[in-house]
Amino acid sequence: MKYETIRNRIGDDRQYGAFFILYIMCAGLLFSASTQAEDLQQVYEQALDNDPEFLGSLHTQNAAKESLAQAKSSYLPNILLDVEHIETTQDVISSDNTVYQSGQTSFPTNSYTLKLTQPLFQWSSIVRIRQAEVESKRAEVEYFNARQDMILRVTERYLGVLAAQDQYSFSQAEKNAVKRQLTLANTRHRMGLARITDKLDAEARFALVDSTTIENRFALEDAYQILAESTGSTVAKLATLKTGIELQRPDPESLQEWIDRATSSNPDLIIQRHAVEIARHENDRQRAGHLPTVELVARQNYRDTDGTLFGGGSEVKNRDLLLRLSVPIYEGGYTSSRSRESAALFSKSRQDLEQTKRQVTRETTSAYYGVISAISKVQALKRALISQERALDAKRKGFKSGLNTNIQVLDAERDFYLAKKDYAQSRYDYLLNSLRLKKVTGSLVEQDLLAINSNWLQN
């Protein structure tokens, strides 16, 4: 009996152990899945549902569609029904009617009027419809531009987090390197092989790098919060850039071709052209205030009145059909003032268009040369990084042999990590300038973001 009890207990323990191992394995899988890095595509998909600026542009587009329906309604029939119930108290103090010289009575009156008004000619309404059509087109371009802005904005914030991560990790690595150099300087000083200045230099540099590390840590947290403005939640981990990616020059390579594309397809420029057309229609609409209007009115009135002191009640039904011509003559100069105001705003809109053209040309040129210079900068900084690493290694060896001072080693370490930071940032600049060049020509789409996600990022 005792043997059976022990055997059963051992069997239970084995089952519990197997269950515990299985639990640990499942927990490990869940933990690894939860810490899986999110890539640019996943972050962008979150932003599509949570970015307030982009969602606001969608509502703006929907509102612009309603303005067109409102403009068209001004040329559709207007039907109005008025219903009245009146309680009248009549007190006759004196009357030329010999039958009713005086007296008092109360009686009700019920009436309704059904009125239909159909505009036949209202030039201001016609112009307003044309103006609203242009406003609707502008809203569509603004929505497309907002989608381009979000692609660029999410990518900028995503790469901003990666850049902040680089700076923080580089400062940590530099801090560890300076700490090792400080330890080495202390050891050599105790052995009488180094001066006190080597130790003091290392201590000062360590304090400086430590403060930079703290600053970069908070900068990284801020970068995550900036990204969360688009996604609606903080992302725990992001996929980083690959190494050894081939950089491509702008295609076509002619700057003038890019400027020509931007001049014809830049969304901001198209929006401003629509703004000029809207201002022109507004000027025409205000001047239409001097023109006559023609409308057709059909009206039916029914009135039921009980008896009064002067006679019996009545029940009357009237039908009217009229053609009304309204000619504005003078409104205190209001219409003329509005016409001058709209003409001035129309002239301003044309100046805004010219300013936008020049700005687009400048932005296209800047983005174009930004891509080209970023390619050269990436290649140059990669060579500089290799040279700085070799120089640092040589100075470390020279310090151990007494050929170099400690401050020379510390400066070499600073230059090495600065080169690493500049090299990493130059790759981010290349990507962003490539997207900016496409955005300024109105050709930035989601596929460009997905291409970066698949070709440049790694978990």
C-alpha positions as CSV (number, residue, x, y, z in Angstrom):
1,M,0.0,0.0,0.0
2,K,2.8,2.3,0.9
3,Y,4.6,1.5,-2.4
4,E,1.4,2.3,-4.4
5,T,1.0,5.6,-2.7
6,I,4.6,6.6,-3.5
7,R,4.3,5.5,-7.1
8,N,1.1,7.5,-7.6
9,R,2.7,10.5,-6.1
10,I,5.7,10.2,-8.4
11,G,3.3,9.9,-11.4
12,D,1.5,13.1,-10.3
13,D,4.8,14.9,-9.9
14,R,5.8,13.8,-13.4
15,Q,2.6,15.0,-14.8
16,Y,3.0,18.3,-13.0
17,G,6.6,18.7,-14.2
18,A,5.5,18.0,-17.8
19,F,2.7,20.5,-17.5
20,F,5.1,23.1,-16.0
21,I,7.6,22.6,-18.9
22,L,4.8,23.0,-21.4
23,Y,3.6,26.2,-19.6
24,I,7.1,27.7,-19.7
25,M,7.4,26.9,-23.4
26,C,4.1,28.5,-24.2
27,A,4.9,31.5,-22.1
28,G,8.2,31.9,-23.9
29,L,6.4,31.8,-27.3
30,L,3.9,34.3,-26.2
31,F,6.6,36.6,-24.8
32,S,8.6,36.4,-28.0
33,A,5.6,37.2,-30.0
34,S,4.7,40.1,-27.8
35,T,8.2,41.6,-28.2
36,Q,8.3,41.1,-32.0
37,A,9.4,44.4,-33.6
38,E,6.8,46.3,-35.6
39,D,7.8,47.4,-39.0
40,L,6.9,50.5,-41.0
41,Q,3.9,49.0,-42.7
42,Q,2.3,48.0,-39.4
43,V,2.9,51.4,-37.9
44,Y,1.4,53.0,-41.0
45,E,-1.7,50.8,-40.8
46,Q,-2.2,51.9,-37.2
47,A,-1.8,55.5,-38.2
48,L,-4.5,55.1,-40.9
49,D,-7.1,54.5,-38.2
50,N,-5.7,56.8,-35.5
51,D,-3.9,59.8,-37.0
52,P,-6.1,62.8,-36.1
53,E,-4.6,65.0,-38.8
54,F,-5.4,62.5,-41.6
55,L,-8.8,61.6,-40.2
56,G,-9.6,65.4,-40.0
57,S,-8.9,65.7,-43.7
58,L,-11.4,63.0,-44.5
59,H,-14.1,64.9,-42.6
60,T,-13.1,68.1,-44.5
61,Q,-13.6,66.3,-47.8
62,N,-17.1,65.1,-46.7
63,A,-18.0,68.6,-45.6
64,A,-16.9,70.0,-49.0
65,K,-19.3,67.5,-50.7
66,E,-22.2,68.9,-48.7
67,S,-21.4,72.5,-49.8
68,L,-22.0,71.4,-53.4
69,A,-25.4,70.0,-52.5
70,Q,-26.2,73.2,-50.6
71,A,-25.3,75.3,-53.6
72,K,-27.5,73.2,-55.9
73,S,-30.4,73.6,-53.5
74,S,-30.6,77.3,-54.2
75,Y,-31.9,76.5,-57.7
76,L,-34.4,73.8,-56.6
77,P,-38.0,74.5,-55.7
78,N,-38.6,75.9,-52.3
79,I,-41.9,74.7,-50.6
80,L,-43.2,76.4,-47.5
81,L,-46.3,75.6,-45.5
82,D,-47.7,78.1,-42.9
83,V,-50.5,77.0,-40.6
84,E,-52.2,79.5,-38.3
85,H,-54.8,79.4,-35.6
86,I,-56.0,82.7,-34.3
87,E,-58.4,83.5,-31.4
88,T,-59.9,86.9,-31.8
89,T,-61.8,88.9,-29.2
90,Q,-63.9,91.7,-30.8
91,D,-65.3,94.6,-28.8
92,V,-67.3,97.1,-30.9
93,I,-67.3,100.4,-29.1
94,S,-69.2,102.3,-31.9
95,S,-70.2,101.6,-35.5
96,D,-72.0,103.3,-38.4
97,N,-73.9,100.0,-38.8
98,T,-77.3,100.5,-37.2
99,V,-77.6,96.8,-36.6
100,Y,-74.4,96.4,-34.6
101,Q,-73.9,99.6,-32.6
102,S,-72.0,98.0,-29.8
103,G,-71.2,94.6,-28.4
104,Q,-68.5,92.0,-27.8
105,T,-67.7,88.6,-29.3
106,S,-64.9,86.0,-29.7
107,F,-64.2,83.8,-32.7
108,P,-61.5,81.6,-34.1
109,T,-59.7,81.8,-37.4
110,N,-57.9,78.9,-39.0
111,S,-55.7,79.3,-42.1
112,Y,-52.9,77.7,-44.0
113,T,-50.8,78.9,-46.9
114,L,-48.9,76.5,-49.2
115,K,-46.2,78.4,-51.2
116,L,-43.9,77.1,-53.9
117,T,-41.1,79.2,-55.2
118,Q,-39.0,78.2,-58.2
119,P,-36.0,80.4,-59.2
120,L,-35.9,81.0,-63.0
121,F,-32.9,83.3,-63.2
122,Q,-30.5,84.0,-60.3
123,W,-27.0,84.4,-61.7
124,S,-25.4,84.5,-58.3
125,S,-26.8,81.0,-57.6
126,I,-25.5,79.7,-60.9
127,V,-22.1,81.0,-60.2
128,R,-22.2,79.6,-56.6
129,I,-22.9,76.1,-58.0
130,R,-19.8,76.4,-60.3
131,Q,-17.8,77.6,-57.3
132,A,-18.9,74.7,-55.1
133,E,-17.9,72.2,-57.8
134,V,-14.4,73.7,-57.8
135,E,-14.4,73.5,-54.0
136,S,-15.3,69.8,-54.1
137,K,-12.4,69.2,-56.5
138,R,-10.1,71.1,-54.3
139,A,-11.2,69.0,-51.3
140,E,-10.4,65.8,-53.2
141,V,-6.8,67.1,-53.9
142,E,-6.5,68.1,-50.3
143,Y,-7.4,64.6,-49.1
144,F,-4.9,63.1,-51.5
145,N,-2.3,65.6,-50.3
146,A,-3.2,64.7,-46.7
147,R,-2.6,61.0,-47.5
148,Q,0.8,61.9,-48.9
149,D,1.6,64.0,-45.8
150,M,0.7,61.1,-43.6
151,I,3.0,58.7,-45.5
152,L,5.9,61.1,-45.2
153,R,5.0,62.1,-41.6
154,V,4.8,58.5,-40.4
155,T,8.1,57.6,-42.1
156,E,9.7,60.7,-40.6
157,R,8.6,59.8,-37.1
158,Y,9.5,56.2,-37.5
159,L,13.0,57.0,-38.7
160,G,13.1,59.6,-36.0
161,V,12.8,56.9,-33.4
162,L,15.5,54.8,-35.1
163,A,17.8,57.8,-35.2
164,A,17.2,58.5,-31.5
165,Q,17.8,54.8,-30.8
166,D,21.1,55.1,-32.6
167,Q,22.2,58.2,-30.7
168,Y,21.3,56.6,-27.4
169,S,23.1,53.3,-28.2
170,F,26.1,55.1,-29.6
171,S,26.4,57.3,-26.5
172,Q,26.1,54.2,-24.3
173,A,28.8,52.5,-26.2
174,E,31.0,55.6,-26.0
175,K,30.3,55.8,-22.3
176,N,31.5,52.2,-21.8
177,A,34.6,52.9,-23.9
178,V,35.4,56.0,-21.9
179,K,34.8,54.0,-18.7
180,R,37.3,51.4,-19.8
181,Q,39.8,54.1,-20.7
182,L,39.2,55.7,-17.3
183,T,39.9,52.4,-15.6
184,L,43.1,52.0,-17.6
185,A,44.2,55.5,-16.8
186,N,43.7,54.9,-13.1
187,T,45.6,51.7,-13.2
188,R,48.5,53.2,-15.1
189,H,48.5,56.2,-12.8
190,R,48.8,54.0,-9.7
191,M,51.6,52.1,-11.4
192,G,53.4,55.4,-12.1
193,L,53.1,54.9,-15.9
194,A,50.7,57.8,-16.6
195,R,50.3,61.4,-15.5
196,I,47.5,62.7,-13.3
197,T,46.1,64.7,-16.2
198,D,45.3,61.4,-18.1
199,K,43.1,60.4,-15.2
200,L,41.4,63.8,-14.9
201,D,40.8,64.0,-18.7
202,A,39.1,60.6,-18.6
203,E,37.0,61.6,-15.6
204,A,35.9,64.8,-17.3
205,R,35.1,63.1,-20.6
206,F,33.1,60.3,-18.7
207,A,31.0,62.9,-17.0
208,L,30.3,64.7,-20.3
209,V,29.4,61.4,-22.1
210,D,27.2,60.4,-19.2
211,S,25.2,63.6,-19.4
212,T,24.8,63.1,-23.2
213,T,23.6,59.6,-22.6
214,I,20.9,60.8,-20.2
215,E,19.9,63.5,-22.7
216,N,19.7,61.0,-25.5
217,R,17.6,58.6,-23.4
218,F,14.9,61.3,-22.9
219,A,15.2,62.2,-26.6
220,L,14.4,58.6,-27.5
221,E,11.3,58.6,-25.2
222,D,10.2,61.9,-26.8
223,A,10.6,60.3,-30.3
224,Y,8.4,57.4,-29.3
225,Q,5.8,59.9,-28.1
226,I,5.9,61.8,-31.3
227,L,5.3,58.6,-33.2
228,A,2.4,57.8,-30.8
229,E,0.7,61.0,-32.0
230,S,0.0,59.2,-35.3
231,T,-0.5,55.6,-34.1
232,G,-2.6,56.5,-31.0
233,S,-0.4,54.2,-28.8
234,T,3.2,53.7,-27.9
235,V,5.1,51.1,-30.0
236,A,7.4,48.9,-27.9
237,K,9.9,47.9,-30.5
238,L,10.6,48.9,-34.2
239,A,12.3,47.1,-37.0
240,T,15.7,48.7,-37.8
241,L,17.5,49.5,-41.1
242,K,19.5,46.8,-42.9
243,T,23.1,47.3,-43.8
244,G,24.6,47.3,-47.3
245,I,21.5,48.7,-49.2
246,E,22.2,49.9,-52.7
247,L,21.4,53.7,-53.0
248,Q,19.7,54.8,-56.2
249,R,20.0,58.2,-57.9
250,P,16.8,60.1,-58.9
251,D,15.1,58.7,-62.0
252,P,15.0,60.7,-64.3
253,E,18.3,62.4,-63.4
254,S,17.4,65.7,-64.9
255,L,16.4,68.3,-62.4
256,Q,14.4,70.2,-64.9
257,E,12.2,67.2,-65.6
258,W,11.5,66.9,-61.8
259,I,10.6,70.6,-61.7
260,D,8.3,70.2,-64.7
261,R,6.6,67.3,-63.0
262,A,6.1,69.3,-59.8
263,T,4.8,72.3,-61.7
264,S,2.0,70.2,-63.3
265,S,1.3,67.7,-60.5
266,N,2.2,69.2,-57.2
267,P,-0.9,68.9,-54.9
268,D,-0.3,72.3,-53.2
269,L,0.0,74.0,-56.6
270,I,-3.2,72.3,-57.8
271,I,-5.0,73.4,-54.6
272,Q,-3.8,76.9,-55.1
273,R,-5.0,76.9,-58.7
274,H,-8.4,75.8,-57.5
275,A,-8.3,78.6,-54.9
276,V,-7.7,81.2,-57.7
277,E,-10.7,79.8,-59.6
278,I,-12.8,79.9,-56.5
279,A,-11.9,83.5,-55.9
280,R,-12.7,84.3,-59.5
281,H,-16.2,82.8,-59.1
282,E,-16.7,84.7,-55.8
283,N,-15.9,87.9,-57.6
284,D,-18.5,87.1,-60.3
285,R,-21.0,86.1,-57.6
286,Q,-20.7,89.4,-55.8
287,R,-21.0,91.4,-59.0
288,A,-24.1,89.4,-59.8
289,G,-25.8,91.3,-56.9
290,H,-26.4,94.1,-59.4
291,L,-28.4,91.8,-61.7
292,P,-32.2,91.2,-61.6
293,T,-33.7,87.9,-60.5
294,V,-36.8,86.1,-61.8
295,E,-38.8,83.6,-60.0
296,L,-42.1,81.8,-60.3
297,V,-44.4,81.6,-57.2
298,A,-47.4,79.4,-56.8
299,R,-49.5,80.0,-53.7
300,Q,-52.6,78.5,-52.2
301,N,-54.4,80.0,-49.1
302,Y,-57.3,78.6,-47.1
303,R,-59.0,80.7,-44.4
304,D,-61.9,79.7,-42.2
305,T,-63.4,82.4,-39.9
306,D,-66.4,82.1,-37.6
307,G,-69.1,84.8,-37.3
308,T,-68.3,88.3,-36.1
309,L,-70.5,91.1,-34.9
310,F,-70.6,92.4,-38.5
311,G,-71.9,89.3,-40.1
312,G,-71.6,85.5,-40.5
313,G,-68.4,83.5,-40.8
314,S,-66.6,82.8,-44.1
315,E,-64.5,80.1,-45.7
316,V,-62.3,81.3,-48.5
317,K,-59.7,79.5,-50.6
318,N,-57.4,81.5,-52.8
319,R,-54.9,80.3,-55.5
320,D,-52.2,82.6,-56.9
321,L,-49.7,82.1,-59.6
322,L,-47.2,84.9,-60.1
323,L,-44.1,85.7,-62.0
324,R,-41.8,88.0,-59.9
325,L,-39.0,90.2,-61.2
326,S,-36.8,91.8,-58.6
327,V,-34.4,94.6,-59.7
328,P,-31.8,95.7,-57.1
329,I,-31.4,99.5,-57.3
330,Y,-29.5,100.7,-54.2
331,E,-28.4,99.0,-51.0
332,G,-26.4,101.7,-49.4
333,G,-23.3,100.7,-51.4
334,Y,-23.1,97.2,-49.8
335,T,-23.0,95.3,-53.1
336,S,-20.4,97.6,-54.7
337,S,-18.2,97.2,-51.6
338,R,-18.5,93.4,-51.6
339,S,-17.5,93.4,-55.3
340,R,-14.4,95.5,-54.6
341,E,-13.5,93.2,-51.7
342,S,-13.8,90.0,-53.8
343,A,-11.8,91.6,-56.6
344,A,-9.0,92.4,-54.2
345,L,-9.1,88.8,-52.8
346,F,-9.0,87.4,-56.3
347,S,-5.8,89.4,-57.0
348,K,-4.3,88.2,-53.8
349,S,-5.1,84.5,-54.7
350,R,-3.1,85.0,-58.0
351,Q,-0.1,86.3,-56.0
352,D,-0.4,83.3,-53.7
353,L,-0.4,81.0,-56.7
354,E,2.9,82.6,-57.9
355,Q,4.4,82.3,-54.5
356,T,3.4,78.6,-54.4
357,K,5.0,78.0,-57.8
358,R,8.3,79.5,-56.6
359,Q,8.1,77.5,-53.3
360,V,7.4,74.2,-55.2
361,T,10.4,74.9,-57.5
362,R,12.6,75.5,-54.4
363,E,11.3,72.4,-52.6
364,T,11.9,70.2,-55.7
365,T,15.4,71.5,-56.1
366,S,16.1,71.0,-52.4
367,A,14.8,67.4,-52.4
368,Y,16.5,66.5,-55.7
369,Y,19.9,67.7,-54.5
370,G,19.1,66.2,-51.0
371,V,19.0,62.7,-52.6
372,I,22.2,63.2,-54.6
373,S,24.1,64.7,-51.7
374,A,22.8,62.0,-49.3
375,I,24.2,59.3,-51.6
376,S,27.6,61.0,-51.7
377,K,27.4,61.6,-47.9
378,V,26.6,58.0,-47.1
379,Q,29.5,56.8,-49.2
380,A,31.9,59.4,-47.7
381,L,30.8,58.8,-44.1
382,K,31.2,55.0,-44.6
383,R,34.8,55.5,-45.6
384,A,35.3,58.0,-42.8
385,L,33.8,55.5,-40.3
386,I,36.3,52.9,-41.3
387,S,39.2,55.4,-41.0
388,Q,38.0,56.6,-37.6
389,E,37.8,53.0,-36.3
390,R,41.3,52.3,-37.5
391,A,42.6,55.6,-36.0
392,L,40.9,54.7,-32.7
393,D,42.5,51.3,-32.6
394,A,45.9,52.7,-33.4
395,K,45.7,55.4,-30.7
396,R,44.6,52.8,-28.1
397,K,47.6,50.8,-28.9
398,G,49.7,53.9,-28.9
399,F,48.5,54.9,-25.4
400,K,49.4,51.5,-24.0
401,S,52.9,51.9,-25.4
402,G,53.2,55.5,-24.4
403,L,53.1,57.0,-27.8
404,N,49.7,58.7,-27.4
405,T,48.1,60.6,-24.5
406,N,44.9,59.7,-22.9
407,I,43.1,62.8,-24.3
408,Q,44.1,61.8,-27.8
409,V,42.4,58.4,-27.3
410,L,39.3,60.0,-25.8
411,D,39.1,62.4,-28.8
412,A,39.5,59.5,-31.2
413,E,36.6,57.7,-29.4
414,R,34.5,60.8,-29.6
415,D,35.2,61.2,-33.3
416,F,34.5,57.5,-34.0
417,Y,31.0,57.5,-32.4
418,L,30.3,60.9,-34.0
419,A,31.1,59.3,-37.4
420,K,28.8,56.4,-36.6
421,K,26.0,58.7,-35.7
422,D,26.5,60.8,-38.9
423,Y,26.7,57.7,-41.0
424,A,23.4,56.4,-39.6
425,Q,21.7,59.7,-40.0
426,S,22.8,60.1,-43.6
427,R,21.0,56.9,-44.5
428,Y,17.8,58.2,-42.9
429,D,18.2,61.5,-44.8
430,Y,18.5,59.6,-48.1
431,L,15.2,57.8,-47.5
432,L,13.4,60.9,-46.4
433,N,14.7,63.1,-49.3
434,S,13.7,60.3,-51.7
435,L,10.1,60.5,-50.3
436,R,10.1,64.3,-50.3
437,L,11.1,64.4,-53.9
438,K,8.2,62.1,-54.9
439,K,5.8,64.1,-52.6
440,V,6.6,67.4,-54.2
441,T,5.8,66.0,-57.6
442,G,2.5,64.4,-56.3
443,S,3.7,60.8,-57.0
444,L,4.2,59.6,-53.4
445,V,2.0,56.5,-52.7
446,E,1.7,53.7,-50.2
447,Q,3.9,51.4,-52.5
448,D,6.8,53.7,-51.8
449,L,6.4,53.1,-48.1
450,L,6.0,49.4,-48.6
451,A,9.2,49.3,-50.7
452,I,11.1,50.8,-47.8
453,N,9.5,48.4,-45.4
454,S,10.5,45.3,-47.5
455,N,13.9,46.4,-48.8
456,W,15.3,48.5,-46.0
457,L,14.0,47.1,-42.7
458,Q,14.9,44.0,-40.7
459,N,13.5,42.7,-37.4
